[in-house]
Amino acid sequence: MLVTGTLDDGSAYQVEITGREDRPVVGSRRIRALVEQRAGQPVLLGPLGPRRDLVATDPETVLALLRQHTVVVEVRPSAGGGET
């Protein structure tokens, strides 16, 4: 899935959440570092839960992390399709 948003300092980002083990996030070094730094920590999948540990290969938990730590403006399927 493709995610567009802004960081706390106002910098825009666009990343592809691939779900791949070797490169779970492509497009922004800062977002990739955030995902690597928070791996294994709990994230809320929605405003009130449920809570799951962040797994870099799980697009649902990576998107939840981005929603908690950045302003997500747009989420859309990848050009390759197949991912939600």
VODRENVO-40219 format. One record per residue: residue number from 1; residue in three letters; chain; x, y, z of N, C-alpha, C in turn. Coordinates in steps of 0.001 Angstrom, whole numbers. Atoms other than C-alpha are relative to their C-alpha. Layout:
N
<pt><i>NUM</i><aa>ALA</aa><ch>A</ch><n_u>X</n_u><n_v>Y</n_v><n_w>Z</n_w><ca_u>X</ca_u><ca_v>Y</ca_v><ca_w>Z</ca_w><c_u>X</c_u><c_v>Y</c_v><c_w>Z</c_w></pt>
...
REM end
This chain:
84
<pt><i>1</i><aa>MET</aa><ch>A</ch><n_u>831</n_u><n_v>-1169</n_v><n_w>0</n_w><ca_u>0</ca_u><ca_v>0</ca_v><ca_w>0</ca_w><c_u>877</c_u><c_v>1235</c_v><c_w>0</c_w></pt>
<pt><i>2</i><aa>LEU</aa><ch>A</ch><n_u>-713</n_u><n_v>-1271</n_v><n_w>57</n_w><ca_u>1092</ca_u><ca_v>3577</ca_v><ca_w>-636</ca_w><c_u>-591</c_u><c_v>941</c_v><c_w>1041</c_w></pt>
<pt><i>3</i><aa>VAL</aa><ch>A</ch><n_u>442</n_u><n_v>-897</n_v><n_w>-1059</n_w><ca_u>924</ca_u><ca_v>6047</ca_v><ca_w>2242</ca_w><c_u>688</c_u><c_v>1345</c_v><c_w>-193</c_w></pt>
<pt><i>4</i><aa>THR</aa><ch>A</ch><n_u>-510</n_u><n_v>-1362</n_v><n_w>85</n_w><ca_u>1321</ca_u><ca_v>9820</ca_v><ca_w>2012</ca_w><c_u>-360</c_u><c_v>707</c_v><c_w>1294</c_w></pt>
<pt><i>5</i><aa>GLY</aa><ch>A</ch><n_u>280</n_u><n_v>-705</n_v><n_w>-1239</n_w><ca_u>1624</ca_u><ca_v>12006</ca_v><ca_w>5072</ca_w><c_u>1063</c_u><c_v>1030</c_v><c_w>302</c_w></pt>
<pt><i>6</i><aa>THR</aa><ch>A</ch><n_u>-987</n_u><n_v>-973</n_v><n_w>-455</n_w><ca_u>3615</ca_u><ca_v>14532</ca_v><ca_w>7061</ca_w><c_u>520</c_u><c_v>-405</c_v><c_w>1369</c_w></pt>
<pt><i>7</i><aa>LEU</aa><ch>A</ch><n_u>-644</n_u><n_v>241</n_v><n_w>-1287</n_w><ca_u>6028</ca_u><ca_v>14242</ca_v><ca_w>9959</ca_w><c_u>-270</c_u><c_v>1184</c_v><c_w>920</c_w></pt>
<pt><i>8</i><aa>ASP</aa><ch>A</ch><n_u>224</n_u><n_v>-1064</n_v><n_w>-980</n_w><ca_u>5933</ca_u><ca_v>16373</ca_v><ca_w>13115</ca_w><c_u>589</c_u><c_v>1339</c_v><c_w>-423</c_w></pt>
<pt><i>9</i><aa>ASP</aa><ch>A</ch><n_u>-644</n_u><n_v>-1250</n_v><n_w>418</n_w><ca_u>8281</ca_u><ca_v>18945</ca_v><ca_w>11557</ca_w><c_u>-593</c_u><c_v>567</c_v><c_w>-1295</c_w></pt>
<pt><i>10</i><aa>GLY</aa><ch>A</ch><n_u>654</n_u><n_v>-476</n_v><n_w>1210</n_w><ca_u>5985</ca_u><ca_v>19349</ca_v><ca_w>8528</ca_w><c_u>538</c_u><c_v>-602</c_v><c_w>-1282</c_w></pt>
<pt><i>11</i><aa>SER</aa><ch>A</ch><n_u>-563</n_u><n_v>644</n_v><n_w>1191</n_w><ca_u>8139</ca_u><ca_v>17316</ca_v><ca_w>6145</ca_w><c_u>-972</c_u><c_v>-1038</c_v><c_w>-548</c_w></pt>
<pt><i>12</i><aa>ALA</aa><ch>A</ch><n_u>900</n_u><n_v>964</n_v><n_w>649</n_w><ca_u>6056</ca_u><ca_v>15364</ca_v><ca_w>3646</ca_w><c_u>752</c_u><c_v>-1292</c_v><c_w>-290</c_w></pt>
<pt><i>13</i><aa>TYR</aa><ch>A</ch><n_u>-588</n_u><n_v>1284</n_v><n_w>376</n_w><ca_u>6652</ca_u><ca_v>11692</ca_v><ca_w>2955</ca_w><c_u>-1010</c_u><c_v>-786</c_v><c_w>-816</c_w></pt>
<pt><i>14</i><aa>GLN</aa><ch>A</ch><n_u>812</n_u><n_v>984</n_v><n_w>715</n_w><ca_u>5351</ca_u><ca_v>9031</ca_v><ca_w>604</ca_w><c_u>779</c_u><c_v>-1302</c_v><c_w>40</c_w></pt>
<pt><i>15</i><aa>VAL</aa><ch>A</ch><n_u>-659</n_u><n_v>1293</n_v><n_w>-111</n_w><ca_u>6163</ca_u><ca_v>5396</ca_v><ca_w>1285</ca_w><c_u>-898</c_u><c_v>-1095</c_v><c_w>-540</c_w></pt>
<pt><i>16</i><aa>GLU</aa><ch>A</ch><n_u>722</n_u><n_v>1220</n_v><n_w>334</n_w><ca_u>5179</ca_u><ca_v>1995</ca_v><ca_w>50</ca_w><c_u>275</c_u><c_v>-996</c_v><c_w>1120</c_w></pt>
<pt><i>17</i><aa>ILE</aa><ch>A</ch><n_u>-120</n_u><n_v>1052</n_v><n_w>-1004</n_w><ca_u>4506</ca_u><ca_v>-539</ca_v><ca_w>2784</ca_w><c_u>-77</c_u><c_v>-1309</c_v><c_w>-766</c_w></pt>
<pt><i>18</i><aa>THR</aa><ch>A</ch><n_u>-90</n_u><n_v>1179</n_v><n_w>858</n_w><ca_u>5645</ca_u><ca_v>-3718</ca_v><ca_w>1089</ca_w><c_u>-344</c_u><c_v>-1294</c_v><c_w>716</c_w></pt>
<pt><i>19</i><aa>GLY</aa><ch>A</ch><n_u>192</n_u><n_v>1242</n_v><n_w>-730</n_w><ca_u>5359</ca_u><ca_v>-6305</ca_v><ca_w>3844</ca_w><c_u>1136</c_u><c_v>-986</c_v><c_w>-206</c_w></pt>
<pt><i>20</i><aa>ARG</aa><ch>A</ch><n_u>-1152</n_u><n_v>880</n_v><n_w>254</n_w><ca_u>8669</ca_u><ca_v>-7770</ca_v><ca_w>2644</ca_w><c_u>980</c_u><c_v>72</c_v><c_w>1158</c_w></pt>
<pt><i>21</i><aa>GLU</aa><ch>A</ch><n_u>-962</n_u><n_v>53</n_v><n_w>-1101</n_w><ca_u>11230</ca_u><ca_v>-8866</ca_v><ca_w>5187</ca_w><c_u>1237</c_u><c_v>857</c_v><c_w>-270</c_w></pt>
<pt><i>22</i><aa>ASP</aa><ch>A</ch><n_u>-1233</n_u><n_v>-730</n_v><n_w>293</n_w><ca_u>14198</ca_u><ca_v>-7290</ca_v><ca_w>3391</ca_w><c_u>-214</c_u><c_v>1512</c_v><c_w>-79</c_w></pt>
<pt><i>23</i><aa>ARG</aa><ch>A</ch><n_u>298</n_u><n_v>-1441</n_v><n_w>90</n_w><ca_u>12518</ca_u><ca_v>-3880</ca_v><ca_w>2780</ca_w><c_u>-1480</c_u><c_v>219</c_v><c_w>283</c_w></pt>
<pt><i>24</i><aa>PRO</aa><ch>A</ch><n_u>1424</n_u><n_v>-136</n_v><n_w>-324</n_w><ca_u>9233</ca_u><ca_v>-3502</ca_v><ca_w>4656</ca_w><c_u>-591</c_u><c_v>1349</c_v><c_w>-379</c_w></pt>
<pt><i>25</i><aa>VAL</aa><ch>A</ch><n_u>460</n_u><n_v>-1340</n_v><n_w>365</n_w><ca_u>9027</ca_u><ca_v>237</ca_v><ca_w>3878</ca_w><c_u>988</c_u><c_v>577</c_v><c_w>-1005</c_w></pt>
<pt><i>26</i><aa>VAL</aa><ch>A</ch><n_u>-845</n_u><n_v>-566</n_v><n_w>1048</n_w><ca_u>10333</ca_u><ca_v>1912</ca_v><ca_w>717</ca_w><c_u>-445</c_u><c_v>1435</c_v><c_w>-255</c_w></pt>
<pt><i>27</i><aa>GLY</aa><ch>A</ch><n_u>331</n_u><n_v>-1355</n_v><n_w>420</n_w><ca_u>10522</ca_u><ca_v>5626</ca_v><ca_w>-50</ca_w><c_u>439</c_u><c_v>1100</c_v><c_w>941</c_w></pt>
<pt><i>28</i><aa>SER</aa><ch>A</ch><n_u>-426</n_u><n_v>-1028</n_v><n_w>-945</n_w><ca_u>11626</ca_u><ca_v>7454</ca_v><ca_w>3106</ca_w><c_u>914</c_u><c_v>-628</c_v><c_w>1041</c_w></pt>
<pt><i>29</i><aa>ARG</aa><ch>A</ch><n_u>-942</n_u><n_v>499</n_v><n_w>-1007</n_w><ca_u>14682</ca_u><ca_v>6860</ca_v><ca_w>5248</ca_w><c_u>-510</c_u><c_v>264</c_v><c_w>1407</c_w></pt>
<pt><i>30</i><aa>ARG</aa><ch>A</ch><n_u>498</n_u><n_v>-346</n_v><n_w>-1343</n_w><ca_u>13012</ca_u><ca_v>8598</ca_v><ca_w>8189</ca_w><c_u>-1116</c_u><c_v>-939</c_v><c_w>438</c_w></pt>
<pt><i>31</i><aa>ILE</aa><ch>A</ch><n_u>1077</n_u><n_v>933</n_v><n_w>-349</n_w><ca_u>9932</ca_u><ca_v>6384</ca_v><ca_w>8064</ca_w><c_u>564</c_u><c_v>-1396</c_v><c_w>212</c_w></pt>
<pt><i>32</i><aa>ARG</aa><ch>A</ch><n_u>-633</n_u><n_v>1305</n_v><n_w>-184</n_w><ca_u>12066</ca_u><ca_v>3274</ca_v><ca_w>7616</ca_w><c_u>685</c_u><c_v>-78</c_v><c_w>1365</c_w></pt>
<pt><i>33</i><aa>ALA</aa><ch>A</ch><n_u>-664</n_u><n_v>-30</n_v><n_w>-1309</n_w><ca_u>14095</ca_u><ca_v>4307</ca_v><ca_w>10695</ca_w><c_u>-1025</c_u><c_v>-57</c_v><c_w>1132</c_w></pt>
<pt><i>34</i><aa>LEU</aa><ch>A</ch><n_u>1057</n_u><n_v>47</n_v><n_w>-1015</n_w><ca_u>10884</ca_u><ca_v>4877</ca_v><ca_w>12668</ca_w><c_u>-519</c_u><c_v>-1416</c_v><c_w>173</c_w></pt>
<pt><i>35</i><aa>VAL</aa><ch>A</ch><n_u>493</n_u><n_v>1382</n_v><n_w>-50</n_w><ca_u>9634</ca_u><ca_v>1394</ca_v><ca_w>11781</ca_w><c_u>1039</c_u><c_v>-904</c_v><c_w>666</c_w></pt>
<pt><i>36</i><aa>GLU</aa><ch>A</ch><n_u>-1057</n_u><n_v>824</n_v><n_w>-599</n_w><ca_u>12991</ca_u><ca_v>-179</ca_v><ca_w>12677</ca_w><c_u>137</c_u><c_v>277</c_v><c_w>1495</c_w></pt>
<pt><i>37</i><aa>GLN</aa><ch>A</ch><n_u>-148</n_u><n_v>-389</n_v><n_w>-1399</n_w><ca_u>13190</ca_u><ca_v>1750</ca_v><ca_w>15950</ca_w><c_u>-1135</c_u><c_v>-532</c_v><c_w>869</c_w></pt>
<pt><i>38</i><aa>ARG</aa><ch>A</ch><n_u>1173</n_u><n_v>393</n_v><n_w>-778</n_w><ca_u>9664</ca_u><ca_v>795</ca_v><ca_w>17065</ca_w><c_u>-360</c_u><c_v>-1482</c_v><c_w>-130</c_w></pt>
<pt><i>39</i><aa>ALA</aa><ch>A</ch><n_u>302</n_u><n_v>1425</n_v><n_w>197</n_w><ca_u>9746</ca_u><ca_v>-2870</ca_v><ca_w>15945</ca_w><c_u>-84</c_u><c_v>-720</c_v><c_w>1342</c_w></pt>
<pt><i>40</i><aa>GLY</aa><ch>A</ch><n_u>200</n_u><n_v>760</n_v><n_w>-1221</n_w><ca_u>8410</ca_u><ca_v>-5150</ca_v><ca_w>18667</ca_w><c_u>-783</c_u><c_v>736</c_v><c_w>1070</c_w></pt>
<pt><i>41</i><aa>GLN</aa><ch>A</ch><n_u>761</n_u><n_v>-781</n_v><n_w>-973</n_w><ca_u>6673</ca_u><ca_v>-2329</ca_v><ca_w>20538</ca_w><c_u>-1484</c_u><c_v>-36</c_v><c_w>-358</c_w></pt>
<pt><i>42</i><aa>PRO</aa><ch>A</ch><n_u>1434</n_u><n_v>54</n_v><n_w>278</n_w><ca_u>2877</ca_u><ca_v>-2280</ca_v><ca_w>20888</ca_w><c_u>-504</c_u><c_v>1246</c_v><c_w>-729</c_w></pt>
<pt><i>43</i><aa>VAL</aa><ch>A</ch><n_u>703</n_u><n_v>-1090</n_v><n_w>695</n_w><ca_u>728</ca_u><ca_v>-163</ca_v><ca_w>18550</ca_w><c_u>-1490</c_u><c_v>-300</c_v><c_w>61</c_w></pt>
<pt><i>44</i><aa>LEU</aa><ch>A</ch><n_u>1457</n_u><n_v>151</n_v><n_w>32</n_w><ca_u>-3016</ca_u><ca_v>446</ca_v><ca_w>18573</ca_w><c_u>-450</c_u><c_v>-46</c_v><c_w>-1457</c_w></pt>
<pt><i>45</i><aa>LEU</aa><ch>A</ch><n_u>486</n_u><n_v>113</n_v><n_w>1384</n_w><ca_u>-4713</ca_u><ca_v>-717</ca_v><ca_w>15378</ca_w><c_u>-1144</c_u><c_v>968</c_v><c_w>-282</c_w></pt>
<pt><i>46</i><aa>GLY</aa><ch>A</ch><n_u>1071</n_u><n_v>-980</n_v><n_w>119</n_w><ca_u>-7587</ca_u><ca_v>1698</ca_v><ca_w>16010</ca_w><c_u>77</c_u><c_v>945</c_v><c_w>1184</c_w></pt>
<pt><i>47</i><aa>PRO</aa><ch>A</ch><n_u>-65</n_u><n_v>-970</n_v><n_w>-1092</n_w><ca_u>-8324</ca_u><ca_v>4611</ca_v><ca_w>18353</ca_w><c_u>-97</c_u><c_v>-637</c_v><c_w>1392</c_w></pt>
<pt><i>48</i><aa>LEU</aa><ch>A</ch><n_u>171</n_u><n_v>664</n_v><n_w>-1288</n_w><ca_u>-9331</ca_u><ca_v>2224</ca_v><ca_w>21151</ca_w><c_u>567</c_u><c_v>-1416</c_v><c_w>21</c_w></pt>
<pt><i>49</i><aa>GLY</aa><ch>A</ch><n_u>-584</n_u><n_v>1341</n_v><n_w>42</n_w><ca_u>-7452</ca_u><ca_v>-911</ca_v><ca_w>20123</ca_w><c_u>-571</c_u><c_v>-791</c_v><c_w>-1141</c_w></pt>
<pt><i>50</i><aa>PRO</aa><ch>A</ch><n_u>-852</n_u><n_v>816</n_v><n_w>-857</n_w><ca_u>-6836</ca_u><ca_v>-3730</ca_v><ca_w>19717</ca_w><c_u>1467</c_u><c_v>397</c_v><c_w>-134</c_w></pt>
<pt><i>51</i><aa>ARG</aa><ch>A</ch><n_u>-1429</n_u><n_v>-282</n_v><n_w>-40</n_w><ca_u>-3145</ca_u><ca_v>-3514</ca_v><ca_w>20544</ca_w><c_u>761</c_u><c_v>-1233</c_v><c_w>-496</c_w></pt>
<pt><i>52</i><aa>ARG</aa><ch>A</ch><n_u>-883</n_u><n_v>1076</n_v><n_w>481</n_w><ca_u>-538</ca_u><ca_v>-5586</ca_v><ca_w>18664</ca_w><c_u>1419</c_u><c_v>521</c_v><c_w>-52</c_w></pt>
<pt><i>53</i><aa>ASP</aa><ch>A</ch><n_u>-1405</n_u><n_v>-385</n_v><n_w>136</n_w><ca_u>3229</ca_u><ca_v>-5578</ca_v><ca_w>18583</ca_w><c_u>293</c_u><c_v>317</c_v><c_w>-1457</c_w></pt>
<pt><i>54</i><aa>LEU</aa><ch>A</ch><n_u>-392</n_u><n_v>-391</n_v><n_w>1348</n_w><ca_u>4716</ca_u><ca_v>-3827</ca_v><ca_w>15569</ca_w><c_u>920</c_u><c_v>-1054</c_v><c_w>-596</c_w></pt>
<pt><i>55</i><aa>VAL</aa><ch>A</ch><n_u>-815</n_u><n_v>922</n_v><n_w>780</n_w><ca_u>6048</ca_u><ca_v>-6319</ca_v><ca_w>13047</ca_w><c_u>195</c_u><c_v>669</c_v><c_w>-1356</c_w></pt>
<pt><i>56</i><aa>ALA</aa><ch>A</ch><n_u>-293</n_u><n_v>-752</n_v><n_w>1220</n_w><ca_u>7778</ca_u><ca_v>-4648</ca_v><ca_w>10097</ca_w><c_u>-587</c_u><c_v>-646</c_v><c_w>-1250</c_w></pt>
<pt><i>57</i><aa>THR</aa><ch>A</ch><n_u>552</n_u><n_v>686</n_v><n_w>1171</n_w><ca_u>6423</ca_u><ca_v>-7288</ca_v><ca_w>7685</ca_w><c_u>-1528</c_u><c_v>-41</c_v><c_w>10</c_w></pt>
<pt><i>58</i><aa>ASP</aa><ch>A</ch><n_u>1462</n_u><n_v>-35</n_v><n_w>-110</n_w><ca_u>2802</ca_u><ca_v>-6695</ca_v><ca_w>8803</ca_w><c_u>-484</c_u><c_v>1399</c_v><c_w>-378</c_w></pt>
<pt><i>59</i><aa>PRO</aa><ch>A</ch><n_u>424</n_u><n_v>-1325</n_v><n_w>438</n_w><ca_u>1372</ca_u><ca_v>-3794</ca_v><ca_w>6764</ca_w><c_u>-1028</c_u><c_v>663</c_v><c_w>932</c_w></pt>
<pt><i>60</i><aa>GLU</aa><ch>A</ch><n_u>1017</n_u><n_v>-562</n_v><n_w>-893</n_w><ca_u>-1532</ca_u><ca_v>-3350</ca_v><ca_w>9209</ca_w><c_u>639</c_u><c_v>687</c_v><c_w>1212</c_w></pt>
<pt><i>61</i><aa>THR</aa><ch>A</ch><n_u>-634</n_u><n_v>-615</n_v><n_w>-1164</n_w><ca_u>752</ca_u><ca_v>-2672</ca_v><ca_w>12181</ca_w><c_u>910</c_u><c_v>1169</c_v><c_w>-401</c_w></pt>
<pt><i>62</i><aa>VAL</aa><ch>A</ch><n_u>-821</n_u><n_v>-1123</n_v><n_w>472</n_w><ca_u>3108</ca_u><ca_v>-452</ca_v><ca_w>10141</ca_w><c_u>-893</c_u><c_v>1210</c_v><c_w>-257</c_w></pt>
<pt><i>63</i><aa>LEU</aa><ch>A</ch><n_u>932</n_u><n_v>-1111</n_v><n_w>232</n_w><ca_u>135</ca_u><ca_v>1669</ca_v><ca_w>9011</ca_w><c_u>-493</c_u><c_v>569</c_v><c_w>1326</c_w></pt>
<pt><i>64</i><aa>ALA</aa><ch>A</ch><n_u>433</n_u><n_v>-472</n_v><n_w>-1316</n_w><ca_u>-1075</ca_u><ca_v>1862</ca_v><ca_w>12629</ca_w><c_u>1084</c_u><c_v>871</c_v><c_w>635</c_w></pt>
<pt><i>65</i><aa>LEU</aa><ch>A</ch><n_u>-1112</n_u><n_v>-797</n_v><n_w>-523</n_w><ca_u>2379</ca_u><ca_v>3129</ca_v><ca_w>13657</ca_w><c_u>33</c_u><c_v>1371</c_v><c_w>-664</c_w></pt>
<pt><i>66</i><aa>LEU</aa><ch>A</ch><n_u>-20</n_u><n_v>-1276</n_v><n_w>719</n_w><ca_u>2294</ca_u><ca_v>5805</ca_v><ca_w>10956</ca_w><c_u>-1155</c_u><c_v>887</c_v><c_w>432</c_w></pt>
<pt><i>67</i><aa>ARG</aa><ch>A</ch><n_u>1148</n_u><n_v>-789</n_v><n_w>-456</n_w><ca_u>-1173</ca_u><ca_v>6896</ca_v><ca_w>12077</ca_w><c_u>216</c_u><c_v>569</c_v><c_w>1400</c_w></pt>
<pt><i>68</i><aa>GLN</aa><ch>A</ch><n_u>-266</n_u><n_v>-487</n_v><n_w>-1357</n_w><ca_u>74</ca_u><ca_v>7260</ca_v><ca_w>15661</ca_w><c_u>1097</c_u><c_v>1060</c_v><c_w>56</c_w></pt>
<pt><i>69</i><aa>HIS</aa><ch>A</ch><n_u>-1169</n_u><n_v>-869</n_v><n_w>-113</n_w><ca_u>3331</ca_u><ca_v>9096</ca_v><ca_w>14935</ca_w><c_u>133</c_u><c_v>1032</c_v><c_w>-1113</c_w></pt>
<pt><i>70</i><aa>THR</aa><ch>A</ch><n_u>-28</n_u><n_v>-987</n_v><n_w>1083</n_w><ca_u>2609</ca_u><ca_v>11088</ca_v><ca_w>11752</ca_w><c_u>-1441</c_u><c_v>361</c_v><c_w>-340</c_w></pt>
<pt><i>71</i><aa>VAL</aa><ch>A</ch><n_u>1324</n_u><n_v>-335</n_v><n_w>519</n_w><ca_u>-311</ca_u><ca_v>12741</ca_v><ca_w>10006</ca_w><c_u>-144</c_u><c_v>-697</c_v><c_w>-1346</c_w></pt>
<pt><i>72</i><aa>VAL</aa><ch>A</ch><n_u>212</n_u><n_v>749</n_v><n_w>1235</n_w><ca_u>-1484</ca_u><ca_v>10258</ca_v><ca_w>7378</ca_w><c_u>-1075</c_u><c_v>730</c_v><c_w>-806</c_w></pt>
<pt><i>73</i><aa>VAL</aa><ch>A</ch><n_u>900</n_u><n_v>-754</n_v><n_w>862</n_w><ca_u>-3100</ca_u><ca_v>12127</ca_v><ca_w>4487</ca_w><c_u>-752</c_u><c_v>-918</c_v><c_w>-956</c_w></pt>
<pt><i>74</i><aa>GLU</aa><ch>A</ch><n_u>618</n_u><n_v>876</n_v><n_w>1001</n_w><ca_u>-3777</ca_u><ca_v>9313</ca_v><ca_w>2020</ca_w><c_u>581</c_u><c_v>-1407</c_v><c_w>111</c_w></pt>
<pt><i>75</i><aa>VAL</aa><ch>A</ch><n_u>-404</n_u><n_v>1407</n_v><n_w>59</n_w><ca_u>-3667</ca_u><ca_v>5513</ca_v><ca_w>1909</ca_w><c_u>-671</c_u><c_v>-586</c_v><c_w>-1225</c_w></pt>
<pt><i>76</i><aa>ARG</aa><ch>A</ch><n_u>581</n_u><n_v>628</n_v><n_w>1192</n_w><ca_u>-4127</ca_u><ca_v>3662</ca_v><ca_w>-1364</ca_w><c_u>760</c_u><c_v>-1275</c_v><c_w>-333</c_w></pt>
<pt><i>77</i><aa>PRO</aa><ch>A</ch><n_u>-673</n_u><n_v>1254</n_v><n_w>376</n_w><ca_u>-3309</ca_u><ca_v>261</ca_v><ca_w>-2839</ca_w><c_u>1248</c_u><c_v>279</c_v><c_w>-844</c_w></pt>
<pt><i>78</i><aa>SER</aa><ch>A</ch><n_u>-1199</n_u><n_v>-85</n_v><n_w>839</n_w><ca_u>86</ca_u><ca_v>-277</ca_v><ca_w>-4437</ca_w><c_u>-370</c_u><c_v>-240</c_v><c_w>-1453</c_w></pt>
<pt><i>79</i><aa>ALA</aa><ch>A</ch><n_u>239</n_u><n_v>194</n_v><n_w>1437</n_w><ca_u>312</ca_u><ca_v>-222</ca_v><ca_w>-8218</ca_w><c_u>-33</c_u><c_v>-1483</c_v><c_w>-358</c_w></pt>
<pt><i>80</i><aa>GLY</aa><ch>A</ch><n_u>-54</n_u><n_v>1433</n_v><n_w>248</n_w><ca_u>1121</ca_u><ca_v>-3941</ca_v><ca_w>-8102</ca_w><c_u>-1265</c_u><c_v>-715</c_v><c_w>443</c_w></pt>
<pt><i>81</i><aa>GLY</aa><ch>A</ch><n_u>1239</n_u><n_v>614</n_v><n_w>-487</n_w><ca_u>-2165</ca_u><ca_v>-4618</ca_v><ca_w>-6296</ca_w><c_u>265</c_u><c_v>-1125</c_v><c_w>964</c_w></pt>
<pt><i>82</i><aa>GLY</aa><ch>A</ch><n_u>-117</n_u><n_v>1147</n_v><n_w>-868</n_w><ca_u>-2858</ca_u><ca_v>-7511</ca_v><ca_w>-4002</ca_w><c_u>138</c_u><c_v>332</c_v><c_w>1471</c_w></pt>
<pt><i>83</i><aa>GLU</aa><ch>A</ch><n_u>-147</n_u><n_v>-404</n_v><n_w>-1387</n_w><ca_u>-2155</ca_u><ca_v>-5550</ca_v><ca_w>-805</ca_w><c_u>-1136</c_u><c_v>914</c_v><c_w>375</c_w></pt>
<pt><i>84</i><aa>THR</aa><ch>A</ch><n_u>1096</n_u><n_v>-860</n_v><n_w>-460</n_w><ca_u>-4765</ca_u><ca_v>-3817</ca_v><ca_w>1297</ca_w><c_u>492</c_u><c_v>1049</c_v><c_w>955</c_w></pt>
REM end
